Amino acid sequence: MSNRAKSQATPETSLKSRLISATAELVSESKPPRLPTMREISGAAGVSLGAAYRHFDSQDDLFLAVVSLLFEDLERHITEARSPAMNLGEVFEAIAIAYVFWGLNNPGGYQLLFETTDDPKLLERGFRPGLHLVQNLSEIISGGKKPSAEDQQNVLRLWASLHGLVSLRNHKLGMQWLNTPESEVRSILRMHIRN
């Protein structure tokens, strides 16, 4: 801060700046989402708290079940979109469109799966369903051979682009999209997959 600015700074503007800086710092930290408590969940399900704990030992166990359910639903949509008669390009297009539309139609579930930081406790337990999707796509892109590290990186780049499309369409409602989601997916695929 220059001497002139320091001389013009008041306690109120200094406090205001500190509050802005502190808030920016706090919101910039990566945090897991605030999940509903077991009490809130049992109330919404219309059961006692004890009944909820008879089925799940902890909130983390229930959270794992929810994550698994969401990934199963996403994978079902992806599987249903594919057909054995499709060529490689058609398979990728079907998978990508199914992924994008699942994310657009399930914004809360998508946010939980793909827009939150992985909880270190879950990673320690070796639990992160969905990462096998990268492996499956890498196998497709490698043409049945063992996927190379480059194949896996290409799939991650494609996934990052598709994720950006879903995230922006879900959260930046004021954006003026000129094309349909399918059209955008096709453009992304042309950028990432060379025939």
C-alpha positions, -999 to 999 in steps of 0.1 A, spaced: 0 0 0 14 34 -9 20 61 18 -9 82 3 -32 52 5 -21 44 41 -28 79 51 -63 77 36 -71 43 51 -96 43 79 -102 16 104 -134 8 87 -118 3 52 -90 -16 68 -115 -39 86 -135 -42 54 -104 -53 34 -95 -78 61 -130 -92 61 -130 -96 23 -95 -112 24 -105 -136 52 -137 -146 34 -119 -151 1 -94 -173 19 -121 -194 36 -142 -200 5 -110 -209 -15 -103 -238 7 -114 -272 -6 -140 -288 16 -163 -318 14 -199 -309 11 -221 -305 42 -241 -337 42 -274 -339 60 -271 -353 95 -284 -388 104 -312 -370 123 -322 -350 93 -321 -381 70 -342 -402 94 -367 -374 97 -370 -370 59 -374 -408 56 -400 -408 84 -382 -432 106 -365 -430 140 -329 -422 143 -323 -456 159 -338 -472 128 -314 -454 106 -285 -466 127 -297 -502 125 -291 -500 87 -260 -479 86 -232 -477 113 -224 -441 105 -232 -412 82 -201 -421 62 -215 -456 55 -248 -441 43 -228 -416 22 -209 -444 5 -242 -461 -3 -255 -429 -19 -223 -425 -40 -226 -461 -51 -262 -456 -60 -255 -425 -81 -226 -441 -99 -248 -472 -107 -275 -449 -121 -249 -431 -143 -234 -463 -155 -269 -477 -163 -275 -447 -185 -242 -451 -202 -247 -488 -208 -282 -483 -222 -269 -456 -246 -244 -481 -262 -252 -507 -289 -229 -536 -301 -235 -524 -337 -218 -490 -330 -184 -482 -343 -158 -466 -320 -168 -430 -328 -205 -438 -322 -197 -455 -289 -178 -425 -277 -205 -402 -288 -232 -423 -271 -212 -425 -238 -204 -388 -238 -240 -377 -245 -253 -401 -218 -228 -387 -193 -236 -351 -201 -274 -356 -200 -272 -376 -168 -253 -346 -153 -277 -321 -166 -308 -341 -154 -292 -348 -120 -274 -317 -110 -272 -324 -73 -260 -359 -78 -235 -348 -104 -222 -321 -80 -218 -347 -52 -199 -371 -75 -178 -348 -96 -177 -313 -81 -167 -320 -45 -133 -329 -31 -129 -366 -23 -131 -372 14 -96 -384 25 -114 -409 49 -130 -425 19 -98 -426 -1 -80 -443 28 -107 -470 27 -99 -475 -10 -134 -464 -20 -139 -442 -50 -164 -458 -74 -165 -444 -109 -128 -442 -116 -131 -475 -135 -151 -455 -161 -117 -439 -171 -102 -474 -174 -132 -486 -195 -130 -457 -219 -92 -461 -221 -98 -498 -232 -122 -486 -258 -99 -460 -272 -70 -485 -273 -90 -508 -296 -89 -538 -272 -52 -536 -265 -38 -528 -230 -45 -490 -226 -13 -469 -226 -7 -441 -202 -14 -417 -232 -48 -434 -238 -57 -428 -201 -45 -391 -204 -66 -386 -235 -97 -400 -217 -90 -377 -187 -88 -347 -211 -120 -357 -227 -137 -361 -193 -124 -327 -182 -140 -311 -212 -173 -329 -208 -173 -321 -171 -168 -284 -180 -198 -285 -203 -220 -301 -176 -208 -278 -148 -212 -246 -168 -246 -255 -181 -257 -264 -145 -243 -234 -127 -239 -205 -151 -275 -200 -161 -269 -166 -176 -247 -180 -204 -261 -178 -239 -256 -213 -253 -261 -212 -291 -260 -250 -295 -277 -280 -279 -258 -301 -254 -255 -329 -281 -240 -304 -306 -215 -293 -279 -206 -329 -271 -199 -336 -308 -176 -305 -310 -157 -317 -279 -153 -352 -294 -139 -338 -326 -113 -319 -306 -102 -349 -286 -106 -380 -309 -87 -382 -341 -99 -408 -365 
